[in-house]
Every structure is written in C-alpha cells, then in structure tokens.
C-alpha cells in the first residue's frame, strides 16, 4: 500500500509537469522518472475503497448491499486501473462524523478515493446512490454523486453501472462492466449460444434447439444477435432478440453457407458470407430492404468480414494469395483491396472500436492472437502458446479483448488487455466455451 | 491544491488508459472533459422502464423488422431424410486444401458409377479438421463438398440430384489431436435418399 501510494503521489507530481496551470513539483527529476515509468507500461493504480453499501430503505434480506460492493470492486479491479482497498462494514448515511472517520482510516491505509454507497430497497426496485470522494484532499472532497435504479432481480447490473460511472469520473469514458458476452457452449455436434455478463456471471441460454449454433455477433444497439444455426438442417443465418419476447428472424437461408455475420457500425447492414453463387463470397445485407449486395468476386474463399468503426472499410479473410488464408481490407463497394498479411495462415480479423488495430489469429504450431495496424504495419504477437488462443472480440472501449484458449484443457473464455497483458479466465466451467462476442455498452 | 491533486488523479489514470490501450489518439485535453468536482449531487439517471422481458429492459422502440429476405432456398431437401449409404465411399483432403487427390478421384469414379445406376438423391457433407478456425473451416468444408460435387457432375451425375452441406470442423469422426486423426476428419461424406 505504502509503495503504491507513494508511486501514485509521485505520479501526480510528475503529471503536474504537463499541467500548465499548476505549480512545479518539489522534485522535477523524481517526477520525470516516474512519468517515464508510467509510459513504459508500469501499472500504477488508483487505490479505491468501496465499503458495503448502507441500507437506507427496506430490509436487505438477500445481501444486495455487500454484493454491490464486491461486484463493483471486481469491476474496478478488472479495468487494470484500480486497486480495491479491502473493507468491511458500511458507512452510515447522514453521519458526517462517521464518514470523516472512515475516510481518514482509508486514507491512512493508502486509499486515494472512496465510494460511499447508499442502497434503498423498494419492493421490485433497487435504488443505489454512489458518492465518490477524493481521499487525497484534506477535506475529502466530493468528486461526484449519482443515483441508479434497477429491477430488484438485477443487483449485479446495478453494481456494474456504479463501477462504470466511477471509471467515467476518472477517465472521461464509461467503463465496460455493463456489457454482455455472447458465446458458444458445447462441443462436437451440439453447440448452443449463451449470453452472460461480461465477467461470465449470470449465464443464460440464447438458443435451445439441440443443433449447431455458431458465430454469435452483437448488433451495435445490443438488442439483437446474428448467428449461424443448423436448426433447420442447413447452416442458415438468424437474428435473435435476447431481451425481448420475440421469435428469431431468418436473415439468410440460401443454398450453401450463410455465415460470419458482422453488423455495420450504424446497425443498418450485416456483412456476411454466402456461397449461393458458387463459392464463399462476402455480401452486405441491408436490413430494411432485405437486399443483398455482393462485394467479392473471386474463385477462392472470401469470408469473415469485420467493419472498421467508420463503416468505410471491411477487413476479411481470403485464400486468393497462394492458397492459405490471409487478411485483406476492402472498401464497402468491394474495391481498393489491400493485403495485410503475407506468409503463414491468418484468420479471424476483428477491427478495434477505436479503429487503430485489427486483432487476428495466426496458425503456426498452435493458434495465437496477433494485432496489426490497418495499414499492415506493426504486426505484433499478443499470446504465446503452448495451447491455442483464438477467436478474439473487442470490449467497446478497445482496451480489453475476450478470446478462447485451450490452455486449461477444454476451450474456455479468457480476457486480456489489448497489449496481451493480464490474461485472466472468464469461464471456468466443465464445458467448452468458444466464439465470444463482446456486446457494446447496454442502453 | 486540492483541485490540482484531483486533476492529477484524473490525468494519471488517463495516461494509464492511453498507455495500456496503446493508442495515443485520445489527447490529453480529454482530462478537461472529465466531469468537474462540484460538491453537489449530479443529475440522477432516469430509471429504466419496468418490463416483463428479461434484462436488460428495452430502452427504445422495437427495432424495425427487416423485410423478409429474398433468401428462399431454391430447393433444399430436408437433411434428416438422408441416410448413410455403404455404396458411397468417403474421400479425404490434404490440410487446408480442397482439390481432389488422384487416389480419391478413383473413389469418386466408383461413387459416380453407382449413382448412375441408382436413381437416388445425394447429400455431400464437407468436413475439416480442428486446425484453422471455425469460420474459415466452414468455408473450407463448403469448398470440399463443392469440389466433390463438381467431380461427380463431371462424371455424368446430374447436378440436380446433389445437395451439399458444410459442417466445417464441427462434426469430427475422430477427436484425438494427431495427424492421423486430423486426416480422417478432412473428408467429404455421402448420404442418400430415394427420389
């Protein structure tokens, strides 16, 4: 704790150098050193205290108050930006003396920020208030306060919203805890799609048809998922609405494969692979009209489209160059085709939400995740065997990736930061979990 | 002093974000757009509407239903009506290839001869081994089934009698992680049904 506190405070002093309106730090040289340390990939974290939420209304018979603190704490830890200072008990509401004493204790333990949480249980509704304090200031300044409401059966989601707001207060961009992962569960013959919280909790089935259900992909508004299913015998493309009582839509059921869906950033179109005209080619389906527009015209395999966040370009996989699959980029008319990878075996391009990176899978002795700039430069390895690591999907902030790995034996989902660090299991069940798709932030 | 320290916290985290994301596109100015400390409660989030549907609640009107796709299949006989046929032998493929090997062409010649003497419909399944990735293997299995179909058509079997389906790597006959096993999985498999 002491070391972290010192590092962060030194970091603050270093940062004073880049803030024109602030006074010079006590020691410029020391500040510069720390600054370099941070840019060099150091993991200086902000220590934050999240005691249990104080119950102000109702009776907390199911332990919502401690759940909020533990889930929000885990969310903040996941970001890689925070360390959660251990805490027990709660700080009572409307008790300035108790609040001051708690923050004094937490500050002494190394906390830089504190969350005073209040919880009202009102029958079918939960109301939480998050008050965020700066514990590095002598008067424990209130940084922000915000209230949230949620159905009583969704306490985890309430915690995710609190955590995302805390992240927004410190970084200017909301966190990604209030997101979902869709993925494929099962192996060999029967695979069903499930939807869980981003951390793997609260998994629920999306499909239950006993066939092969593959390649789930979220729509930008998080209301629907496109996927390929063999439920009618052939690999057809469907769209499911996980949060509505609404039947699946059939999007494409042509002769051949109907696969690899990718929603355009505006949600109006889906790029996909069809082989109806003789071999796998990439098309764009306009959802409002049901019209299909063909983008590729090549006798080889063209598949796995992934839109740039601007919607102007599409990365894809083709075996047109030498017979093994490579990454290419084209515009949305199918023109200006550029090859990104040369030599080897490369599939699964996924354009980052910020647009600056394409992550993909390279097959050597094993499969591993790589990243490359959209201009084909700076190819860099993110994972290293000995097991297989593939099928990456971006979190909406572009900082995290989820992927599937066989390092524990069966396929499990993992997450990591976009530089390949902090690889952590998401699923730990006895089954096989593959093909994750990370949702945008929920509305 | 207090204000400077808090700005320091914010900018410090911003730097972490920029560094960890490996993306320098977010300018340092973003710090200024972070909400300023006010000491007063900020706006309360609007409560999400109650709904009987599973979480999360829909916050906007239902998305427009896409027009019915012009995807009506020309003719795809139900897959489950096809059954194994011992007269039609599997063929196999090299890794990441979909061309018919000479030895397998002889097998297909035998299958073609049988099909020309027996007026059944045929379903050709294209399969891959577990290497490569699912999406690409679905396309690869399609190419294997198609190449097999084209060969049979070249031998005089009516194209209208043949349906193809790719299972990619999803239905292996062998689940060990060995070349011998992978070689068995890279196959075209035949099923048939009476007309």
Interface residues (C-beta under 8 A of the other chain):
Chain A: X8 X11 X12 X13 X15 X16 X18 X19 X22 X23 X38 X39 X41 X43 X44 X45 X46 X80 X81 X112 X113 X124 X125 X134 X136 X137 X138 X139 X141 X142 X143 X144 X145 X146 X147 X148 X149 X150 X151 X153 X154 X157 X161 X168 X169 X170 X171 X172 X173 X188 X189 X191 X204 X212 X214 X215 X219 X221 X222 X223 X224 X228 X233 X234 X235 X236 X239 X241 X242 X243 X244 X245 X246 X249 X250 X251 X252 X253 X254 X255 X256 X257 X258 X259 X260 X273 X275 X278 X279 X280 X285 X287 X288 X289 X290 X291 X292 X301 X303 X304 X317 X319 X323 X324 X325 X345 X347 X348 X354 X356 X357 X361 X363 X367 X390 X391 X397 X398 X399 X417 X418 X419 X421 X434 X435 X442 X443
Chain B: X1 X2 X4 X5 X6 X7 X8 X9 X10 X11 X12 X13 X14 X15 X16 X17 X19 X20 X21 X22 X23 X25 X28 X30 X31 X33 X34 X35 X37 X38 X39 X40 X41 X42 X43 X44 X45 X47 X48 X50 X52 X53 X54 X55 X56 X57 X58 X59 X60 X62 X63 X64 X65 X66 X67 X68 X69 X70 X71 X72 X73 X74 X76 X78 X79 X80 X96 X97 X131 X132 X133 X134 X135 X136 X138 X139 X140 X142 X143 X146 X163 X164 X165 X166 X167 X170 X171 X172 X175
